[in-house]
Amino acid sequence: MKCTKNEEAVAPVIGVILMVAITVILAAVIAAFVFGAVGEIPLKKEIAVTASQTHDASSGNYFTTVTFHGGNDFRDLSALEAIIRVPGGTPDSGFTWTYASMGTAPVPVGTTGTISVGSQGADHVIVVATFVDGSRQLILDTFV
């Protein structure tokens, strides 16, 4: 009696289907790069800023303080703009640190700005950085 073995690992039809699928996927990826569907991803700059809130018991006022802690890209920083939104229809308050207002370049690490507006635990603090290349980036978006 004669035994024959089938030594094919994958049936020819399956092999052709896999090769066509790989070709289609490869063509789609190449076309995406050629026709610009995949653009450059802008690099985010690293800047550290914190916000905190204190309460003066004698006056009853709440103070929101924003502190600049530096970061890898602090030398590229030209301005920091802090916006504090207080609930209840109060207009936005804030401050901006720039070379002109600070008198130095870059903005010194440890710089703080304090505003006496707000209410306990409900102030929305937004800090946007402007860099020397003209780009802007959201640095902090939190509630204090």
DSSP file (Angstrom, degrees, kcal/mol; ACC not computed):
  #  RESIDUE AA STRUCTURE BP1 BP2  ACC     N-H-->O    O-->H-N    N-H-->O    O-->H-N    TCO  KAPPA ALPHA  PHI   PSI    X-CA   Y-CA   Z-CA
    1    1 A M              0   0    0      0, 0.0     2,-0.5     0, 0.0     0, 0.0   0.000 360.0 360.0 360.0 137.3    0.0    0.0    0.0
    2    2 A K        -     0   0    0      2,-0.0     2,-0.4     0, 0.0     0, 0.0  -0.892 360.0-161.5-108.8 124.7    1.3    3.4   -1.0
    3    3 A C        -     0   0    0     -2,-0.5     2,-0.4     2,-0.0     0, 0.0  -0.878   4.1-163.6-105.7 135.9    0.8    6.5    1.3
    4    4 A T        -     0   0    0     -2,-0.4     2,-0.4     2,-0.0    -2,-0.0  -0.934   7.4-147.2-116.0 143.1    1.1   10.0   -0.1
    5    5 A K        -     0   0    0     -2,-0.4     2,-0.8     2,-0.0    -2,-0.0  -0.857  12.6-132.8-108.0 143.2    1.6   13.0    2.0
    6    6 A N        -     0   0    0     -2,-0.4    -2,-0.0     1,-0.1     0, 0.0  -0.859  24.3-178.2 -92.4 110.7    0.3   16.5    1.2
    7    7 A E        +     0   0    0     -2,-0.8     2,-0.4     2,-0.0    -1,-0.1   0.296  41.7 115.0 -96.9   9.5    3.2   18.7    1.9
    8    8 A E        -     0   0    0      1,-0.2     3,-0.1     0, 0.0    -2,-0.1  -0.681  48.8-162.7 -82.3 129.3    1.5   22.0    1.1
    9    9 A A  S    S+     0   0    0     -2,-0.4     2,-0.4     1,-0.2    -1,-0.2   0.875  77.2  21.8 -79.2 -38.1    1.3   24.3    4.2
   10   10 A V  S    S-     0   0    0      3,-0.0    -1,-0.2     4,-0.0     5,-0.0  -0.991  89.1-108.8-132.2 137.8   -1.4   26.6    2.8
   11   11 A A     >  -     0   0    0     -2,-0.4     4,-2.1     1,-0.1     3,-0.3  -0.328  32.6-116.6 -61.6 146.5   -3.8   25.9    0.0
   12   12 A P  H  > S+     0   0    0      0, 0.0     4,-2.0     0, 0.0     5,-0.2   0.827 113.8  54.9 -56.6 -34.6   -3.0   27.8   -3.2
   13   13 A V  H  > S+     0   0    0      2,-0.2     4,-2.1     1,-0.2     5,-0.1   0.919 108.1  48.2 -67.0 -42.7   -6.3   29.8   -3.1
   14   14 A I  H  > S+     0   0    0     -3,-0.3     4,-2.4     1,-0.2    -1,-0.2   0.903 110.0  53.5 -63.1 -41.9   -5.6   31.0    0.5
   15   15 A G  H  X S+     0   0    0     -4,-2.1     4,-2.0     1,-0.2    -1,-0.2   0.897 108.9  47.8 -60.9 -42.2   -2.1   32.0   -0.5
   16   16 A V  H  X S+     0   0    0     -4,-2.0     4,-2.3     2,-0.2    -1,-0.2   0.906 110.7  51.7 -66.2 -41.9   -3.3   34.1   -3.4
   17   17 A I  H  X S+     0   0    0     -4,-2.1     4,-2.3     1,-0.2    -2,-0.2   0.919 110.4  48.9 -62.0 -43.6   -6.0   35.8   -1.2
   18   18 A L  H  X S+     0   0    0     -4,-2.4     4,-2.3     1,-0.2    -1,-0.2   0.902 110.8  49.8 -63.5 -41.4   -3.3   36.7    1.4
   19   19 A M  H  X S+     0   0    0     -4,-2.0     4,-2.1     2,-0.2    -1,-0.2   0.897 111.5  48.5 -65.4 -40.1   -1.0   38.2   -1.3
   20   20 A V  H  X S+     0   0    0     -4,-2.3     4,-2.4     2,-0.2    -2,-0.2   0.914 111.4  50.3 -65.5 -41.8   -3.8   40.3   -2.7
   21   21 A A  H  X S+     0   0    0     -4,-2.3     4,-2.3     1,-0.2     5,-0.2   0.917 110.8  48.4 -63.2 -43.8   -4.8   41.6    0.7
   22   22 A I  H  X S+     0   0    0     -4,-2.3     4,-2.5     1,-0.2    -1,-0.2   0.905 111.5  50.8 -63.0 -41.1   -1.2   42.5    1.6
   23   23 A T  H  X S+     0   0    0     -4,-2.1     4,-2.3     2,-0.2    -2,-0.2   0.907 110.5  48.4 -63.3 -42.9   -0.8   44.3   -1.8
   24   24 A V  H  X S+     0   0    0     -4,-2.4     4,-2.1     2,-0.2    -2,-0.2   0.918 113.1  47.3 -64.9 -44.1   -4.1   46.3   -1.3
   25   25 A I  H  X S+     0   0    0     -4,-2.3     4,-2.1     2,-0.2    -2,-0.2   0.924 112.8  48.9 -64.0 -44.5   -3.1   47.4    2.3
   26   26 A L  H  X S+     0   0    0     -4,-2.5     4,-2.2     1,-0.2    -1,-0.2   0.902 110.8  50.5 -62.4 -41.5    0.4   48.4    1.2
   27   27 A A  H  X S+     0   0    0     -4,-2.3     4,-2.4     1,-0.2    -1,-0.2   0.883 109.5  51.4 -64.0 -38.4   -1.0   50.4   -1.8
   28   28 A A  H  X S+     0   0    0     -4,-2.1     4,-2.0     2,-0.2    -2,-0.2   0.901 110.5  47.9 -66.7 -41.0   -3.4   52.2    0.6
   29   29 A V  H  X S+     0   0    0     -4,-2.1     4,-1.6     2,-0.2    -2,-0.2   0.927 113.4  47.0 -66.2 -44.7   -0.6   53.2    3.0
   30   30 A I  H  X S+     0   0    0     -4,-2.2     4,-2.5     1,-0.2    -2,-0.2   0.912 111.7  51.3 -63.1 -42.6    1.6   54.4    0.2
   31   31 A A  H  X S+     0   0    0     -4,-2.4     4,-2.6     1,-0.2     6,-0.3   0.874 105.5  56.3 -62.9 -37.6   -1.3   56.4   -1.3
   32   32 A A  H  <>S+     0   0    0     -4,-2.0     5,-1.8     1,-0.2     6,-1.3   0.903 112.3  41.5 -62.3 -41.0   -2.0   58.0    2.0
   33   33 A F  H ><5S+     0   0    0     -4,-1.6     3,-0.7     3,-0.2    -2,-0.2   0.903 115.7  49.5 -72.5 -40.9    1.5   59.4    2.3
   34   34 A V  H 3<5S+     0   0    0     -4,-2.5    -2,-0.2     1,-0.2    -3,-0.2   0.907 114.7  42.9 -66.3 -42.3    1.8   60.4   -1.4
   35   35 A F  T 3<5S-     0   0    0     -4,-2.6    -1,-0.2    -5,-0.2    -2,-0.2   0.356 114.7-112.5 -90.5   6.7   -1.5   62.3   -1.4
   36   36 A G  T < 5S+     0   0    0     -3,-0.7    -3,-0.2    -4,-0.3    -4,-0.1   0.673  74.1 133.9  78.8  18.1   -0.9   64.0    1.9
   37   37 A A  S   <S+     0   0    0     -5,-1.8     2,-0.8    -6,-0.3    -4,-0.2   0.806  71.2  57.2 -69.2 -26.7   -3.7   62.3    3.9
   38   38 A V  S    S-     0   0    0     -6,-1.3    -1,-0.2     3,-0.0    -2,-0.1  -0.899  81.7-175.8-106.0 105.7   -1.1   61.7    6.7
   39   39 A G        -     0   0    0     -2,-0.8     2,-0.2     1,-0.1    -2,-0.1  -0.271  35.1 -74.3 -92.5-179.4    0.2   65.1    7.7
   40   40 A E        -     0   0    0     -2,-0.1    -1,-0.1     1,-0.0     0, 0.0  -0.533  41.3-133.6 -74.7 141.1    2.9   66.1   10.0
   41   41 A I        -     0   0    0     -2,-0.2     2,-0.1    -3,-0.1    -1,-0.0  -0.862  23.7-126.0 -95.6 120.0    2.1   65.9   13.7
   42   42 A P        -     0   0    0      0, 0.0     2,-0.3     0, 0.0    -1,-0.0  -0.406  23.5-119.3 -68.2 140.9    3.1   69.1   15.5
   43   43 A L        -     0   0    0     -2,-0.1     2,-0.3     1,-0.0     0, 0.0  -0.601  23.3-128.4 -79.5 137.5    5.3   68.4   18.5
   44   44 A K        -     0   0    0     -2,-0.3     2,-0.2     1,-0.0    -1,-0.0  -0.661  19.1-131.3 -85.2 140.0    4.0   69.6   21.9
   45   45 A K        -     0   0    0     -2,-0.3     2,-0.7    28,-0.0    -1,-0.0  -0.620  17.1-123.9 -90.1 152.6    6.2   71.8   24.0
   46   46 A E        +     0   0    0     -2,-0.2    27,-2.0     2,-0.0     2,-0.4  -0.866  41.7 153.3-105.3 111.6    6.8   71.0   27.6
   47   47 A I        -     0   0    0     -2,-0.7     2,-0.5    24,-0.2    24,-0.3  -0.997  30.9-143.3-134.3 137.0    6.0   73.8   30.1
   48   48 A A  E     +A   70   0A   0     22,-3.5    21,-3.2    -2,-0.4    22,-0.6  -0.905  27.3 160.4-109.9 124.9    4.9   73.3   33.7
   49   49 A V  E     -A   68   0A   0     -2,-0.5     2,-0.3    19,-0.2    19,-0.2  -0.996  14.6-167.2-139.0 140.0    2.3   75.5   35.3
   50   50 A T  E     -A   67   0A   0     17,-2.3    17,-2.7    -2,-0.3     2,-0.4  -0.905   5.9-153.8-125.3 158.6    0.2   75.0   38.4
   51   51 A A  E     +A   66   0A   0     -2,-0.3     2,-0.3    15,-0.2    15,-0.2  -0.984  16.5 171.2-129.6 143.0   -2.9   76.7   39.9
   52   52 A S  E     -A   65   0A   0     13,-2.5    13,-2.9    -2,-0.4     2,-0.4  -0.946  20.1-138.9-144.4 165.3   -4.0   76.9   43.5
   53   53 A Q  E     -A   64   0A   0     -2,-0.3     2,-0.3    11,-0.2    11,-0.2  -0.987  14.6-173.9-131.3 138.6   -6.5   78.7   45.5
   54   54 A T  E     -A   63   0A   0      9,-2.6     9,-3.0    -2,-0.4     2,-0.4  -0.886  14.7-139.8-126.2 160.8   -6.3   80.3   49.0
   55   55 A H  E     -A   62   0A   0     -2,-0.3     2,-0.8     7,-0.2     7,-0.2  -0.981   3.9-148.6-125.1 128.8   -8.9   81.8   51.3
   56   56 A D     >  -     0   0    0      5,-2.8     4,-2.8    -2,-0.4     5,-0.5  -0.857  10.3-164.5 -95.4 108.3   -8.4   84.9   53.4
   57   57 A A  T  4 S+     0   0    0     -2,-0.8    -1,-0.2     1,-0.2     5,-0.0   0.835  83.7  55.4 -64.3 -34.3  -10.6   84.4   56.4
   58   58 A S  T  4 S+     0   0    0      1,-0.2    -1,-0.2    -3,-0.1    -2,-0.0   0.897 122.3  25.4 -69.4 -39.4  -10.4   88.0   57.6
   59   59 A S  T  4 S-     0   0    0     -3,-0.2    -2,-0.2     2,-0.1    -1,-0.2   0.694  97.3-131.0 -96.0 -20.4  -11.7   89.5   54.3
   60   60 A G     <  +     0   0    0     -4,-2.8     2,-0.2     1,-0.3    -3,-0.2   0.508  60.1 138.8  82.2   4.4  -13.6   86.4   53.0
   61   61 A N        -     0   0    0     -5,-0.5    -5,-2.8    58,-0.0     2,-0.4  -0.527  47.2-140.1 -85.4 149.4  -11.9   86.7   49.6
   62   62 A Y  E     -A   55   0A   0     56,-0.4     2,-0.5    -7,-0.2    -7,-0.2  -0.901  15.1-155.9-104.7 138.0  -10.6   83.8   47.6
   63   63 A F  E     -A   54   0A   0     -9,-3.0    -9,-2.6    -2,-0.4     2,-0.5  -0.958   2.8-155.1-118.3 129.1   -7.3   84.2   45.7
   64   64 A T  E     -AB  53 115A   0     51,-2.7    51,-2.4    -2,-0.5     2,-0.4  -0.909  14.2-167.7-103.8 125.6   -6.3   82.2   42.7
   65   65 A T  E     -AB  52 114A   0    -13,-2.9   -13,-2.5    -2,-0.5     2,-0.5  -0.947   8.9-163.2-118.5 131.6   -2.6   81.8   42.1
   66   66 A V  E     -AB  51 113A   0     47,-2.7    47,-2.2    -2,-0.4     2,-0.4  -0.955  11.0-164.8-111.7 130.4   -0.8   80.6   39.0
   67   67 A T  E     -AB  50 112A   0    -17,-2.7   -17,-2.3    -2,-0.5     2,-0.5  -0.963  12.7-142.9-121.6 131.8    2.8   79.5   39.3
   68   68 A F  E     +A   49   0A   0     43,-2.8    42,-3.0    -2,-0.4   -19,-0.2  -0.815  17.6 179.1 -92.1 125.0    5.3   78.9   36.4
   69   69 A H  E     -     0   0A   0    -21,-3.2     2,-0.3    -2,-0.5   -20,-0.2   0.343  36.6-123.1-110.0   4.5    7.6   76.0   37.1
   70   70 A G  E     -A   48   0A   0    -22,-0.6   -22,-3.5    38,-0.1    -1,-0.4  -0.708  29.5-164.6  93.2-142.6    9.7   76.0   33.9
   71   71 A G    >   -     0   0    0     -2,-0.3     3,-1.4   -24,-0.3     4,-0.2  -0.703  44.5 -65.0 135.7 171.8   10.0   72.9   31.7
   72   72 A N  T 3  S+     0   0    0      1,-0.3     3,-0.3    -2,-0.2   -25,-0.1   0.799 131.9  40.2 -61.1 -30.2   12.1   71.6   28.8
   73   73 A D  T >  S+     0   0    0    -27,-2.0     3,-1.3     1,-0.2     4,-0.3   0.053  74.7 118.0-109.1  24.9   11.0   74.4   26.4
   74   74 A F  G X  S+     0   0    0     -3,-1.4     3,-1.0     1,-0.3    33,-0.3   0.778  70.8  62.1 -66.8 -23.9   11.0   77.4   28.8
   75   75 A R  G 3  S+     0   0    0     -3,-0.3    -1,-0.3     1,-0.2    -2,-0.1   0.746 101.3  53.2 -71.4 -21.5   13.6   79.2   26.8
   76   76 A D  G <  S+     0   0    0     -3,-1.3    56,-2.8    55,-0.1     2,-0.3   0.442  86.0 111.3 -88.8  -0.8   11.3   79.2   23.8
   77   77 A L  E <   +C  131   0B   0     -3,-1.0    30,-0.3    -4,-0.3    54,-0.3  -0.578  33.5 168.9 -80.5 129.7    8.5   80.8   25.8
   78   78 A S  E     +     0   0B   0     52,-3.0    21,-0.8     1,-0.4     2,-0.3   0.672  66.6   0.8-110.1 -25.2    7.6   84.4   25.0
   79   79 A A  E     -CD 130  98B   0     51,-2.0    51,-3.0    19,-0.2     2,-0.4  -0.982  49.7-153.7-160.5 150.3    4.4   84.8   27.0
   80   80 A L  E     -CD 129  97B   0     17,-2.3    17,-3.2    -2,-0.3     2,-0.5  -0.998  14.4-163.1-123.3 130.6    2.0   83.0   29.3
   81   81 A E  E     -CD 128  96B   0     47,-2.9    47,-2.6    -2,-0.4     2,-0.5  -0.962   2.9-165.4-118.2 119.7   -1.6   84.1   29.5
   82   82 A A  E     -CD 127  95B   0     13,-2.9    13,-1.7    -2,-0.5     2,-0.5  -0.894   3.5-171.5-106.0 130.3   -3.7   83.0   32.5
   83   83 A I  E     -CD 126  94B   0     43,-3.3    43,-2.8    -2,-0.5     2,-0.6  -0.983   4.2-164.3-121.5 128.2   -7.5   83.3   32.3
   84   84 A I  E     -CD 125  93B   0      9,-3.5     9,-2.4    -2,-0.5     2,-0.6  -0.959   3.8-162.9-115.6 119.3   -9.7   82.7   35.4
   85   85 A R  E     -C  124   0B   0     39,-3.1    39,-2.9    -2,-0.6     7,-0.1  -0.897   4.9-160.3-105.1 123.2  -13.4   82.1   34.8
   86   86 A V        -     0   0    0     -2,-0.6     4,-0.5     4,-0.4     3,-0.3  -0.867  20.9-118.3-104.2 131.9  -15.6   82.6   37.8
   87   87 A P  S    S+     0   0    0      0, 0.0     3,-0.2     0, 0.0    31,-0.1  -0.233  87.4  56.2 -65.3 156.7  -19.0   81.0   37.8
   88   88 A G  S    S-     0   0    0      1,-0.2    -2,-0.0     2,-0.0     0, 0.0   0.666 124.3 -66.3  96.9  19.5  -22.1   83.2   38.1
   89   89 A G  S    S+     0   0    0     -3,-0.3    -1,-0.2     1,-0.3     3,-0.1   0.493  84.0 149.2  86.2   1.5  -21.7   85.5   35.2
   90   90 A T        -     0   0    0     -4,-0.5    -4,-0.4    -3,-0.2    -1,-0.3  -0.500  54.0-106.7 -67.7 137.0  -18.6   87.3   36.5
   91   91 A P        -     0   0    0      0, 0.0    -5,-0.2     0, 0.0    -1,-0.1  -0.228  42.8 -88.2 -61.8 154.8  -16.4   88.5   33.6
   92   92 A D        -     0   0    0     -7,-0.1     2,-0.3    -3,-0.1    -7,-0.2  -0.347  46.1-166.2 -60.9 141.8  -13.2   86.6   32.9
   93   93 A S  E     +D   84   0B   0     -9,-2.4    -9,-3.5    -3,-0.1     2,-0.3  -0.811  22.5 124.6-121.0 166.5  -10.2   87.9   34.8
   94   94 A G  E     -D   83   0B   0     -2,-0.3     2,-0.3   -11,-0.2   -11,-0.2  -0.992  38.8-121.2 169.7-171.3   -6.6   87.2   34.2
   95   95 A F  E     -D   82   0B   0    -13,-1.7   -13,-2.9    -2,-0.3     2,-0.4  -0.971  13.0-139.0-155.5 160.8   -3.1   88.3   33.5
   96   96 A T  E     -D   81   0B   0     -2,-0.3     2,-0.6   -15,-0.2   -15,-0.2  -0.996   6.5-152.6-129.6 131.1   -0.4   87.9   30.9
   97   97 A W  E     +D   80   0B   0    -17,-3.2   -17,-2.3    -2,-0.4     2,-0.3  -0.913  30.3 158.1-100.0 123.7    3.3   87.5   31.5
   98   98 A T  E  >  -D   79   0B   0     -2,-0.6     4,-2.5   -19,-0.2     5,-0.3  -0.828  57.2 -98.2-133.1 173.7    5.5   88.7   28.6
   99   99 A Y  H  > S+     0   0    0    -21,-0.8     4,-2.6    -2,-0.3     5,-0.2   0.911 124.3  52.2 -58.0 -41.1    9.0   89.9   28.1
  100  100 A A  H  4 S+     0   0    0      1,-0.2    -1,-0.2     2,-0.2    -3,-0.0   0.917 114.3  40.2 -64.0 -43.3    7.8   93.4   28.3
  101  101 A S  H  4 S+     0   0    0      1,-0.2    -1,-0.2     2,-0.1    -2,-0.2   0.808 122.6  40.4 -77.6 -28.2    5.9   92.9   31.6
  102  102 A M  H  < S-     0   0    0     -4,-2.5    -2,-0.2     2,-0.2    -3,-0.2   0.748  93.1-140.5 -91.1 -25.8    8.6   90.7   33.2
  103  103 A G  S  < S+     0   0    0     -4,-2.6     2,-0.3    -5,-0.3    -3,-0.1   0.504  73.0  77.9  78.3   2.9   11.7   92.7   31.9
  104  104 A T  S    S-     0   0    0     -6,-0.3    -1,-0.2    -5,-0.2    -2,-0.2  -0.951  78.7-107.0-139.2 159.1   13.5   89.4   31.3
  105  105 A A  S    S+     0   0    0     -2,-0.3     2,-0.1    -3,-0.1   -27,-0.1  -0.998  94.6  26.4-131.5 131.8   13.6   86.7   28.7
  106  106 A P  S    S-     0   0    0      0, 0.0   -28,-0.1     0, 0.0   -31,-0.1   0.653 103.8 -95.9 -77.3 179.7   12.6   84.0   29.2
  107  107 A V        -     0   0    0    -30,-0.3    -2,-0.1   -33,-0.3   -30,-0.1  -0.413  53.2-106.4 -58.1 127.5    9.9   84.3   31.8
  108  108 A P    >   -     0   0    0      0, 0.0     3,-1.6     0, 0.0   -40,-0.2  -0.299  30.4-110.7 -64.3 138.3   11.6   83.5   35.2
  109  109 A V  T 3  S+     0   0    0      1,-0.2   -40,-0.2   -40,-0.1     3,-0.1  -0.451 104.5  33.6 -64.2 137.1   10.9   80.1   36.8
  110  110 A G  T 3  S+     0   0    0    -42,-3.0    -1,-0.2     1,-0.3   -41,-0.1   0.369  80.2 150.4  95.4  -3.1    8.9   80.5   40.0
  111  111 A T    <   -     0   0    0     -3,-1.6   -43,-2.8   -43,-0.2     2,-0.3  -0.400  25.5-167.4 -62.7 135.8    7.0   83.5   38.7
  112  112 A T  E     -B   67   0A   0    -45,-0.2     2,-0.4    -3,-0.1   -45,-0.2  -0.926  14.5-165.4-125.5 152.9    3.5   83.7   40.3
  113  113 A G  E     -B   66   0A   0    -47,-2.2   -47,-2.7    -2,-0.3     2,-0.4  -0.999   9.4-166.3-134.9 135.0    0.5   85.7   39.5
  114  114 A T  E     -B   65   0A   0     -2,-0.4     2,-0.4   -49,-0.2   -49,-0.2  -0.965   6.0-171.7-127.5 138.1   -2.5   86.1   41.9
  115  115 A I  E     -B   64   0A   0    -51,-2.4   -51,-2.7    -2,-0.4     2,-1.2  -0.990  21.6-140.0-127.4 136.4   -6.0   87.4   41.4
  116  116 A S        +     0   0    0     -2,-0.4     2,-0.3   -53,-0.2   -53,-0.2  -0.495  66.3 104.2 -95.5  66.1   -8.5   88.0   44.1
  117  117 A V        +     0   0    0     -2,-1.2     2,-0.2   -56,-0.1   -53,-0.1  -0.919  47.6  52.2-132.1 161.0  -11.6   86.7   42.3
  118  118 A G        -     0   0    0     -2,-0.3   -56,-0.4   -31,-0.1     2,-0.3  -0.498  61.8 -92.0 118.2-178.7  -13.5   83.6   42.6
  119  119 A S    >>  -     0   0    0     -2,-0.2     3,-1.6   -58,-0.1     4,-0.6  -0.931  57.4 -67.0-139.8 160.4  -15.4   81.3   44.8
  120  120 A Q  T 34 S-     0   0    0     -2,-0.3    -2,-0.1     1,-0.3   -65,-0.0  -0.255 108.4 -20.2 -59.3 120.4  -14.4   78.1   46.6
  121  121 A G  T 34 S+     0   0    0     23,-0.9    -1,-0.3     1,-0.1    -3,-0.0   0.609 117.4  89.0  65.2  15.7  -13.5   75.3   44.3
  122  122 A A  T <4  +     0   0    0     -3,-1.6     2,-0.3    22,-0.3    -2,-0.1   0.404  49.0 115.7-126.1   2.2  -15.3   76.6   41.3
  123  123 A D     <  -     0   0    0     -4,-0.6    21,-2.5   -37,-0.1     2,-0.7  -0.591  55.1-143.2 -79.7 133.3  -12.8   78.8   39.4
  124  124 A H  E     -CE  85 143B   0    -39,-2.9   -39,-3.1    -2,-0.3     2,-0.5  -0.862  16.8-163.4 -97.0 116.5  -11.8   77.6   35.9
  125  125 A V  E     -CE  84 142B   0     17,-3.2    17,-2.4    -2,-0.7     2,-0.4  -0.892   9.6-180.0-107.2 126.8   -8.2   78.4   35.3
  126  126 A I  E     -CE  83 141B   0    -43,-2.8   -43,-3.3    -2,-0.5     2,-0.5  -0.994   4.8-170.5-125.8 128.6   -6.9   78.3   31.7
  127  127 A V  E     -CE  82 140B   0     13,-2.6    12,-3.1    -2,-0.4    13,-1.6  -0.984   2.0-172.2-123.4 125.7   -3.2   79.0   30.8
  128  128 A V  E     -CE  81 138B   0    -47,-2.6   -47,-2.9    -2,-0.5     2,-0.4  -0.956  10.7-149.1-117.6 132.9   -2.1   79.4   27.2
  129  129 A A  E     -CE  80 137B   0      8,-2.9     8,-2.2    -2,-0.4     2,-0.4  -0.820   2.9-158.0-102.1 140.5    1.6   79.7   26.3
  130  130 A T  E     -CE  79 136B   0    -51,-3.0   -52,-3.0    -2,-0.4   -51,-2.0  -0.973  15.3-154.1-114.0 132.3    2.9   81.7   23.3
  131  131 A F  E >   -C   77   0B   0      4,-2.7     3,-2.4    -2,-0.4   -54,-0.2  -0.623  29.8-105.3-107.2 164.6    6.3   80.7   22.0
  132  132 A V  T 3  S+     0   0    0    -56,-2.8   -55,-0.1     1,-0.3    -1,-0.1   0.738 118.8  60.8 -62.1 -23.3    8.9   82.7   20.1
  133  133 A D  T 3  S-     0   0    0    -57,-0.3    -1,-0.3     2,-0.1     3,-0.1   0.432 120.5-108.2 -82.8   2.9    8.0   80.8   16.8
  134  134 A G  S <  S+     0   0    0     -3,-2.4    -2,-0.1     1,-0.3     2,-0.1   0.315  75.7 133.9  91.2  -8.0    4.5   82.3   17.1
  135  135 A S        -     0   0    0     -5,-0.1    -4,-2.7     1,-0.0     2,-0.3  -0.416  41.2-151.5 -75.8 153.2    2.8   79.0   18.1
  136  136 A R  E     -E  130   0B   0     -6,-0.2     2,-0.3    -3,-0.1    -6,-0.2  -0.943  13.0-176.7-124.7 146.9    0.3   78.8   20.9
  137  137 A Q  E     -E  129   0B   0     -8,-2.2    -8,-2.9    -2,-0.3     2,-0.4  -0.997  30.9-117.2-147.1 137.3   -0.4   75.9   23.2
  138  138 A L  E     +E  128   0B   0     -2,-0.3   -10,-0.2   -10,-0.2     3,-0.1  -0.620  34.5 173.2 -71.2 124.5   -2.9   75.1   26.0
  139  139 A I  E     +     0   0B   0    -12,-3.1     2,-0.4    -2,-0.4   -90,-0.2   0.785  61.4  15.6-103.9 -38.7   -0.7   74.4   29.1
  140  140 A L  E     +E  127   0B   0    -13,-1.6   -13,-2.6   -92,-0.1    -1,-0.3  -0.998  49.3 170.0-144.5 135.9   -3.3   74.2   31.9
  141  141 A D  E     +E  126   0B   0     -2,-0.4     2,-0.3   -15,-0.2   -15,-0.2  -0.812  35.6 126.7-144.8  98.7   -7.0   73.7   32.0
  142  142 A T  E     -E  125   0B   0    -17,-2.4   -17,-3.2    -2,-0.3     2,-0.4  -0.913  52.3-116.4-148.9 169.6   -8.3   73.0   35.5
  143  143 A F  E      E  124   0B   0     -2,-0.3   -19,-0.2   -19,-0.2   -92,-0.1  -0.941 360.0 360.0-113.2 137.5  -10.7   74.0   38.3
  144  144 A V              0   0    0    -21,-2.5   -23,-0.9    -2,-0.4   -22,-0.3   0.332 360.0 360.0-125.0 360.0   -9.5   75.3   41.7
